Amino acid sequence: MAKKSKAPKQTAVKKTPKTEATQPAAAQHEAKDEKGRPMLRAIRVTPELLEAAKAYKKSTGVSFYALGLEAIGDRLVKEGFLTKAG
């Protein structure tokens, strides 16, 4: 009877080519949809706020999500967690 080798089997490791980062680290991790736009995140709102946002969009053309993005960005810059890109 032949003796079996107790050496561990070597598995093939696939090596992926390293690519150089062309964008800042924060931008690389930003989730994008198929058209390259930032992903939308759901938030809870009251029915009154939602109706007001719909009326605002109807009169100005600025969406509720654009308002939220601007407000969040302004707050993060104000608090020092985000630098203003300019």
N, CA, C and O atoms as a MOPAC input file, in Angstrom:
PM7 MOZYME 1SCF
protein

 N      0.83200 1    -1.15700 1     0.00000 1
 C      0.00000 1     0.00000 1     0.00000 1
 C      0.89400 1     1.24400 1     0.00000 1
 O      1.85100 1     1.31600 1     0.77100 1
 N      0.58500 1     2.22800 1    -0.86400 1
 C      1.39200 1     3.43800 1    -0.99900 1
 C      1.10300 1     4.39600 1     0.14600 1
 O     -0.02900 1     4.49900 1     0.62000 1
 N      2.14100 1     5.09300 1     0.57900 1
 C      2.00600 1     6.03900 1     1.67200 1
 C      1.56000 1     7.39800 1     1.11900 1
 O      2.12400 1     7.88400 1     0.13900 1
 N      0.54400 1     8.01300 1     1.74800 1
 C      0.04600 1     9.30900 1     1.29200 1
 C      0.89800 1    10.42300 1     1.88400 1
 O      1.33100 1    10.35300 1     3.03400 1
 N      1.12500 1    11.43000 1     1.09100 1
 C      1.90100 1    12.57700 1     1.53300 1
 C      1.05200 1    13.44500 1     2.45400 1
 O     -0.12900 1    13.66800 1     2.18400 1
 N      1.63700 1    13.92900 1     3.52500 1
 C      0.90800 1    14.78000 1     4.45700 1
 C      1.17900 1    16.26900 1     4.19600 1
 O      0.76400 1    17.12100 1     4.98100 1
 N      1.85700 1    16.57400 1     3.12300 1
 C      2.14300 1    17.96600 1     2.78900 1
 C      0.84300 1    18.64400 1     2.36500 1
 O      0.03300 1    18.04000 1     1.66200 1
 N      0.63700 1    19.88400 1     2.78200 1
 C     -0.59400 1    20.58100 1     2.39500 1
 C     -0.61400 1    20.84400 1     0.89400 1
 O      0.41700 1    21.08900 1     0.26600 1
 N     -1.82100 1    20.78400 1     0.34300 1
 C     -1.97800 1    21.04500 1    -1.08900 1
 C     -1.85700 1    22.54000 1    -1.34300 1
 O     -2.33600 1    23.36100 1    -0.56100 1
 N     -1.21800 1    22.87200 1    -2.43100 1
 C     -1.09600 1    24.26800 1    -2.80900 1
 C     -2.23400 1    24.60400 1    -3.75300 1
 O     -2.51800 1    23.86100 1    -4.69300 1
 N     -2.87500 1    25.71800 1    -3.49800 1
 C     -3.96200 1    26.14700 1    -4.35900 1
 C     -3.47900 1    27.32300 1    -5.20200 1
 O     -2.63200 1    28.11100 1    -4.78200 1
 N     -4.02500 1    27.41100 1    -6.36100 1
 C     -3.64700 1    28.50000 1    -7.26100 1
 C     -4.27100 1    29.79600 1    -6.75400 1
 O     -5.45900 1    29.83600 1    -6.43500 1
 N     -3.47600 1    30.83800 1    -6.68200 1
 C     -3.95100 1    32.13900 1    -6.23500 1
 C     -4.03000 1    33.04100 1    -7.45000 1
 O     -3.04500 1    33.25400 1    -8.15600 1
 N     -5.22300 1    33.56500 1    -7.67700 1
 C     -5.38400 1    34.48700 1    -8.80000 1
 C     -4.90100 1    35.86000 1    -8.38600 1
 O     -5.32600 1    36.39800 1    -7.36400 1
 N     -4.03200 1    36.41100 1    -9.16700 1
 C     -3.51400 1    37.74500 1    -8.87400 1
 C     -4.23700 1    38.74300 1    -9.76000 1
 O     -4.32000 1    38.57500 1   -10.97700 1
 N     -4.75500 1    39.77600 1    -9.13200 1
 C     -5.41400 1    40.82300 1    -9.89000 1
 C     -4.42100 1    41.94400 1   -10.12200 1
 O     -3.63400 1    42.27200 1    -9.23400 1
 N     -4.44900 1    42.52700 1   -11.29400 1
 C     -3.51100 1    43.62600 1   -11.55200 1
 C     -3.86800 1    44.82700 1   -10.69100 1
 O     -5.04000 1    45.16700 1   -10.53400 1
 N     -2.84900 1    45.46300 1   -10.13900 1
 C     -3.07100 1    46.64000 1    -9.31100 1
 C     -3.26400 1    47.85300 1   -10.21300 1
 O     -2.51000 1    48.07800 1   -11.16000 1
 N     -4.29400 1    48.62500 1    -9.89100 1
 C     -4.54700 1    49.83900 1   -10.65800 1
 C     -4.26000 1    51.02700 1    -9.76200 1
 O     -4.48400 1    50.98800 1    -8.55200 1
 N     -3.76700 1    52.06700 1   -10.37200 1
 C     -3.46500 1    53.26600 1    -9.61300 1
 C     -4.74700 1    54.03600 1    -9.36200 1
 O     -5.62300 1    54.10700 1   -10.22300 1
 N     -4.84600 1    54.60500 1    -8.18900 1
 C     -6.01700 1    55.39100 1    -7.83500 1
 C     -5.91800 1    56.75600 1    -8.51200 1
 O     -4.92200 1    57.46300 1    -8.36500 1
 N     -6.95600 1    57.11300 1    -9.25000 1
 C     -6.96700 1    58.40700 1    -9.91900 1
 C     -7.87600 1    59.38700 1    -9.20800 1
 O     -7.83800 1    60.58400 1    -9.49200 1
 N     -8.70700 1    58.88900 1    -8.26900 1
 C     -9.61400 1    59.74300 1    -7.53000 1
 C     -9.21500 1    59.72600 1    -6.06400 1
 O     -8.51900 1    58.81200 1    -5.62000 1
 N     -9.65300 1    60.73500 1    -5.30400 1
 C     -9.40700 1    60.70800 1    -3.86700 1
 C    -10.06400 1    59.48100 1    -3.24200 1
 O    -11.02900 1    58.94200 1    -3.78400 1
 N     -9.53700 1    59.04300 1    -2.10100 1
 C    -10.03300 1    57.82100 1    -1.45500 1
 C    -11.51600 1    57.91100 1    -1.14200 1
 O    -12.23100 1    56.92100 1    -1.29600 1
 N    -12.00100 1    59.06800 1    -0.70600 1
 C    -13.42100 1    59.19800 1    -0.36600 1
 C    -14.29300 1    59.02700 1    -1.59600 1
 O    -15.36600 1    58.42900 1    -1.50800 1
 N    -13.86300 1    59.53400 1    -2.73500 1
 C    -14.65500 1    59.44300 1    -3.95200 1
 C    -14.68500 1    58.02100 1    -4.49500 1
 O    -15.65600 1    57.62800 1    -5.14100 1
 N    -13.63900 1    57.24800 1    -4.24300 1
 C    -13.61100 1    55.87500 1    -4.73700 1
 C    -14.64800 1    55.01600 1    -4.05800 1
 O    -15.16600 1    54.08400 1    -4.67300 1
 N    -14.96900 1    55.29600 1    -2.80800 1
 C    -15.89200 1    54.46800 1    -2.05300 1
 C    -17.32300 1    54.96200 1    -2.14200 1
 O    -18.22300 1    54.35000 1    -1.56600 1
 N    -17.55000 1    56.05200 1    -2.84900 1
 C    -18.89100 1    56.58900 1    -2.96300 1
 C    -19.71300 1    55.70200 1    -3.88200 1
 O    -19.29000 1    55.39300 1    -4.99600 1
 N    -20.87500 1    55.29500 1    -3.42100 1
 C    -21.74200 1    54.42200 1    -4.20700 1
 C    -22.39100 1    55.22100 1    -5.32700 1
 O    -22.88000 1    56.33000 1    -5.10800 1
 N    -22.39300 1    54.65900 1    -6.51000 1
 C    -22.98200 1    55.32000 1    -7.67700 1
 C    -23.99400 1    54.39200 1    -8.32200 1
 O    -23.87800 1    53.17000 1    -8.23400 1
 N    -24.99600 1    54.98800 1    -8.97600 1
 C    -25.93800 1    54.16600 1    -9.72100 1
 C    -25.43100 1    53.97300 1   -11.14400 1
 O    -24.29700 1    54.33900 1   -11.45200 1
 N    -26.26200 1    53.40200 1   -12.01500 1
 C    -25.83400 1    53.08300 1   -13.37600 1
 C    -25.44600 1    54.32100 1   -14.18900 1
 O    -24.59900 1    54.24100 1   -15.07900 1
 N    -26.06100 1    55.45400 1   -13.88600 1
 C    -25.78700 1    56.68000 1   -14.63700 1
 C    -24.68400 1    57.52400 1   -14.00900 1
 O    -24.41500 1    58.63000 1   -14.47600 1
 N    -24.04300 1    57.02200 1   -12.96000 1
 C    -22.94400 1    57.74000 1   -12.33200 1
 C    -23.37500 1    58.74300 1   -11.28700 1
 O    -22.54700 1    59.51000 1   -10.79500 1
 N    -24.66300 1    58.75900 1   -10.93100 1
 C    -25.15500 1    59.68600 1    -9.91900 1
 C    -25.00000 1    59.06900 1    -8.53400 1
 O    -24.96800 1    57.84400 1    -8.41200 1
 N    -24.90300 1    59.89200 1    -7.48200 1
 C    -24.83800 1    59.33400 1    -6.11800 1
 C    -26.10900 1    58.55400 1    -5.80000 1
 O    -27.19500 1    58.89800 1    -6.26600 1
 N    -25.96100 1    57.51300 1    -5.01000 1
 C    -27.10200 1    56.69700 1    -4.62300 1
 C    -28.01800 1    57.47400 1    -3.68100 1
 O    -27.55500 1    58.30600 1    -2.90100 1
 N    -29.31400 1    57.20000 1    -3.75900 1
 C    -30.28400 1    57.81700 1    -2.87200 1
 C    -30.41400 1    56.97900 1    -1.61300 1
 O    -30.33500 1    55.75200 1    -1.66400 1
 N    -30.60800 1    57.62900 1    -0.51400 1
 C    -30.83600 1    56.95200 1     0.75300 1
 C    -32.19200 1    57.38200 1     1.28900 1
 O    -32.56100 1    58.55100 1     1.17900 1
 N    -32.92800 1    56.46000 1     1.86200 1
 C    -34.25200 1    56.76200 1     2.38800 1
 C    -34.14600 1    57.39700 1     3.77000 1
 O    -33.31400 1    57.00800 1     4.59000 1
 N    -35.00500 1    58.38200 1     4.00700 1
 C    -35.09700 1    58.98300 1     5.33000 1
 C    -36.56900 1    59.02700 1     5.72000 1
 O    -37.45100 1    58.97700 1     4.86300 1
 N    -36.82200 1    59.11800 1     7.00600 1
 C    -38.19400 1    59.20600 1     7.48800 1
 C    -38.62100 1    60.66300 1     7.53100 1
 O    -37.87900 1    61.52600 1     8.00000 1
 N    -39.81900 1    60.92500 1     7.04000 1
 C    -40.36500 1    62.27500 1     7.07600 1
 C    -41.82000 1    62.20000 1     7.50500 1
 O    -42.46800 1    61.15900 1     7.38800 1
 N    -42.31500 1    63.30700 1     7.99700 1
 C    -43.72400 1    63.38500 1     8.36700 1
 C    -44.54000 1    63.65600 1     7.10300 1
 O    -44.01000 1    64.17700 1     6.12200 1
 N    -45.81200 1    63.30900 1     7.12400 1
 C    -46.65200 1    63.58900 1     5.93900 1
 C    -46.69600 1    65.08000 1     5.58700 1
 O    -46.73900 1    65.44000 1     4.41000 1
 N    -46.68600 1    65.94000 1     6.60400 1
 C    -46.71800 1    67.38900 1     6.34700 1
 C    -45.45000 1    67.84500 1     5.62100 1
 O    -45.51000 1    68.65500 1     4.69700 1
 N    -44.30700 1    67.31600 1     6.05100 1
 C    -43.03700 1    67.66500 1     5.41500 1
 C    -43.00100 1    67.17000 1     3.97300 1
 O    -42.51300 1    67.87100 1     3.08600 1
 N    -43.50800 1    65.98300 1     3.74200 1
 C    -43.52500 1    65.43500 1     2.39500 1
 C    -44.41300 1    66.26200 1     1.46700 1
 O    -44.03900 1    66.52400 1     0.32300 1
 N    -45.56800 1    66.66900 1     1.94100 1
 C    -46.45900 1    67.50600 1     1.12900 1
 C    -45.82200 1    68.85800 1     0.83500 1
 O    -45.92900 1    69.36900 1    -0.28000 1
 N    -45.16300 1    69.43500 1     1.82900 1
 C    -44.48300 1    70.71500 1     1.62500 1
 C    -43.35800 1    70.56500 1     0.60700 1
 O    -43.15700 1    71.44500 1    -0.22900 1
 N    -42.62300 1    69.45600 1     0.67300 1
 C    -41.53100 1    69.21500 1    -0.27100 1
 C    -42.06600 1    69.04600 1    -1.68700 1
 O    -41.45600 1    69.52200 1    -2.64400 1
 N    -43.20200 1    68.37100 1    -1.82300 1
 C    -43.81900 1    68.20700 1    -3.14900 1
 C    -44.25300 1    69.54900 1    -3.71600 1
 O    -44.05000 1    69.82400 1    -4.89900 1
 N    -44.85400 1    70.39000 1    -2.86600 1
 C    -45.27800 1    71.71900 1    -3.31300 1
 C    -44.07100 1    72.56400 1    -3.70700 1
 O    -44.12000 1    73.29900 1    -4.69400 1
 N    -42.99000 1    72.46200 1    -2.93900 1
 C    -41.76200 1    73.19900 1    -3.24000 1
 C    -41.18000 1    72.77400 1    -4.57900 1
 O    -40.76800 1    73.61700 1    -5.37600 1
 N    -41.14600 1    71.47700 1    -4.82900 1
 C    -40.61500 1    70.96700 1    -6.10300 1
 C    -41.47700 1    71.45200 1    -7.26400 1
 O    -40.96200 1    71.82900 1    -8.31600 1
 N    -42.79700 1    71.43800 1    -7.06200 1
 C    -43.70900 1    71.86600 1    -8.12100 1
 C    -43.49400 1    73.34400 1    -8.46600 1
 O    -43.57200 1    73.72900 1    -9.63300 1
 N    -43.22500 1    74.16100 1    -7.45800 1
 C    -43.07800 1    75.59300 1    -7.72000 1
 C    -41.66400 1    75.98600 1    -8.15000 1
 O    -41.50200 1    76.91800 1    -8.93800 1
 N    -40.64300 1    75.29600 1    -7.65000 1
 C    -39.26300 1    75.70600 1    -7.95300 1
 C    -38.51800 1    74.74600 1    -8.86700 1
 O    -37.57700 1    75.14900 1    -9.55000 1
 N    -38.92600 1    73.47700 1    -8.88800 1
 C    -38.22200 1    72.48200 1    -9.69200 1
 C    -37.06300 1    71.82400 1    -8.95700 1
 O    -36.38600 1    70.96800 1    -9.52700 1
 N    -36.81500 1    72.20600 1    -7.69400 1
 C    -35.73900 1    71.62400 1    -6.90500 1
 C    -36.30200 1    70.46400 1    -6.10000 1
 O    -37.26100 1    70.62500 1    -5.34500 1
 N    -35.69800 1    69.29400 1    -6.26700 1
 C    -36.23800 1    68.09900 1    -5.62000 1
 C    -35.91700 1    68.04600 1    -4.13700 1
 O    -35.00400 1    68.70700 1    -3.64300 1
 N    -36.69700 1    67.23900 1    -3.45400 1
 C    -36.51700 1    66.97900 1    -2.02500 1
 C    -35.12900 1    66.40500 1    -1.76800 1
 O    -34.48700 1    66.75300 1    -0.77600 1
 N    -34.65500 1    65.51800 1    -2.66600 1
 C    -33.34800 1    64.89300 1    -2.49200 1
 C    -32.21700 1    65.90100 1    -2.67300 1
 O    -31.21100 1    65.84000 1    -1.96600 1
 N    -32.37800 1    66.82800 1    -3.61900 1
 C    -31.35800 1    67.86300 1    -3.80200 1
 C    -31.27800 1    68.75800 1    -2.57000 1
 O    -30.19100 1    69.15000 1    -2.14800 1
 N    -32.42800 1    69.07400 1    -2.00100 1
 C    -32.44400 1    69.87300 1    -0.77100 1
 C    -31.72900 1    69.14100 1     0.35100 1
 O    -30.94600 1    69.73500 1     1.09300 1
 N    -32.00300 1    67.84600 1     0.47000 1
 C    -31.37700 1    67.05000 1     1.52700 1
 C    -29.87700 1    66.95800 1     1.35500 1
 O    -29.12700 1    67.07100 1     2.32500 1
 N    -29.43400 1    66.75200 1     0.11700 1
 C    -28.00600 1    66.65100 1    -0.15900 1
 C    -27.29300 1    67.95400 1     0.18400 1
 O    -26.21400 1    67.93500 1     0.77600 1
 N    -27.89200 1    69.08600 1    -0.18700 1
 C    -27.29800 1    70.38600 1     0.11900 1
 C    -27.24600 1    70.62300 1     1.62800 1
 O    -26.23400 1    71.08200 1     2.15800 1
 N    -28.34200 1    70.30700 1     2.31200 1
 C    -28.40600 1    70.53700 1     3.75600 1
 C    -27.40300 1    69.66700 1     4.50800 1
 O    -26.73400 1    70.14100 1     5.42600 1
 N    -27.29700 1    68.40900 1     4.12500 1
 C    -26.35600 1    67.50400 1     4.78300 1
 C    -24.92500 1    67.94700 1     4.50600 1
 O    -24.08900 1    67.96700 1     5.40900 1
 N    -24.64600 1    68.30200 1     3.24800 1
 C    -23.30100 1    68.76800 1     2.89900 1
 C    -22.91800 1    70.01900 1     3.66100 1
 O    -21.79800 1    70.12400 1     4.16100 1
 N    -23.85100 1    70.98600 1     3.75700 1
 C    -23.57700 1    72.22100 1     4.49900 1
 C    -23.31000 1    71.93500 1     5.97100 1
 O    -22.41700 1    72.53100 1     6.57200 1
 N    -24.08300 1    71.02600 1     6.54800 1
 C    -23.90600 1    70.69700 1     7.96800 1
 C    -22.55400 1    70.04300 1     8.20700 1
 O    -21.87400 1    70.36500 1     9.18200 1
 N    -22.15600 1    69.12400 1     7.32400 1
 C    -20.87500 1    68.43800 1     7.49600 1
 C    -19.69900 1    69.39200 1     7.32700 1
 O    -18.68800 1    69.25200 1     8.01500 1
 N    -19.81800 1    70.35200 1     6.42700 1
 C    -18.76500 1    71.37000 1     6.28100 1
 C    -18.71200 1    72.23400 1     7.52400 1
 O    -17.63200 1    72.52500 1     8.03700 1
 N    -19.87900 1    72.64900 1     8.01300 1
 C    -19.95700 1    73.50300 1     9.19600 1
 C    -19.37400 1    72.82000 1    10.42800 1
 O    -18.70100 1    73.46400 1    11.23200 1
 N    -19.62400 1    71.53500 1    10.58300 1
 C    -19.14200 1    70.78600 1    11.73100 1
 C    -17.70200 1    70.33500 1    11.58300 1
 O    -17.11800 1    69.82900 1    12.54000 1
 N    -17.10500 1    70.50900 1    10.39000 1
 C    -15.70500 1    70.17400 1    10.17500 1
 C    -15.43400 1    68.73900 1     9.74900 1
 O    -14.28900 1    68.29000 1     9.79400 1
 N    -16.47300 1    68.00900 1     9.33600 1
 C    -16.29100 1    66.63200 1     8.90000 1
 C    -16.08900 1    66.52000 1     7.40200 1
 O    -15.75800 1    65.44300 1     6.90500 1
 N    -16.27900 1    67.60500 1     6.67200 1
 C    -16.14500 1    67.60800 1     5.22600 1
 C    -15.52900 1    68.93400 1     4.82100 1
 O    -15.87900 1    69.98700 1     5.35600 1
 N    -14.60000 1    68.87200 1     3.86300 1
 C    -14.01100 1    70.11400 1     3.37700 1
 C    -14.79800 1    70.56400 1     2.17400 1
 O    -15.23500 1    69.74800 1     1.36200 1
 N    -14.97400 1    71.83300 1     2.06200 1
 C    -15.74000 1    72.38600 1     0.95100 1
 C    -14.90700 1    72.30100 1    -0.31300 1
 O    -13.82200 1    72.87700 1    -0.38400 1
 N    -15.41100 1    71.57900 1    -1.32000 1
 C    -14.71000 1    71.43600 1    -2.59800 1
 C    -14.97100 1    72.70000 1    -3.39400 1
 O    -16.11600 1    73.13400 1    -3.53000 1
 N    -13.92200 1    73.28100 1    -3.91300 1
 C    -14.20600 1    74.51600 1    -4.57800 1
 C    -13.38800 1    74.78100 1    -5.72400 1
 O    -13.54800 1    75.81600 1    -6.37100 1

